[in-house]
């Protein structure tokens, strides 16, 4: 009996030590790497060049919403499974797709690096892989976007400007990088601006009465009316031109949540006709029923010589940092 007791005690000690060692090893995963929205796709070449690869590109390289020219949702780098080891496995977001008798469709966190979000899709046939991509892509893409938003916000937090004026006026805070300067402010509007080599990025903050957006059926028209009236009044333009929504592009509108409050997310194109100037905008109308208002956060870009996906994504990450005090 004594021998049995000693054996069991020894087993528990060894098991506990192994468990602690395993947890310790997991905590020592390397830091992740990668440009914003750079997706690593691990898949054999024959699958990548066939229908499975086409299906992946259909979803993960689809045009990003609200840009004047087509730009893919993610910049994809394809590698074969044999090379997916060591440092190669530290990309911040990855998609692993392969044939396997045992079907798998899962999202993993911090598997090989930290922070990291990966998706693993395996199936016995190509047809079933295609079905899994169609079924799971929306959720996977959302997980990747959330991961990249957090990474972009982490980079912003390294050097951010104080937000006392926003807190005192609107009761909100935003994490805005110090690269953005205060371009103008009035009692009811704030305008922040970041200069680019060939262009600029802008953030507007203001509020309107809750009655300004009637309901879902009129939301797009109401939001465009609000932003056009504010833009015409608040954004200075020469020769009586107006900073307005481009009616040649139908805006995208979605329901979302900002700091646990309902919000309309609108993406579209602004324009100045006679100057042949245009660019993307991103607008959040956040419903604040306690104060009978919508808080409007808008980012817009003018950068005619460069791609705009990551510029708009930077603005999105800033606006999504909003906190109601």
PyMOL commands that set and color helices and strands:
alter all, ss='L'
color gray80, all
select helices_A, chain A and resi 2-27+45-48+51-60+81-83+86-90+126-157+164-170+210-212+216-234+238-240+273-275+289-291+309-319
alter helices_A, ss='H'
color red, helices_A
select strands_A, chain A and resi 30-31+38-42+75-79+93-99+104-109+113-114+117-123+172-173+181-185+189-196+199-209+244-245+252-258+261-272+277-288+293-302+323-324
alter strands_A, ss='S'
color yellow, strands_A
deselect
rebuild
show_as cartoon
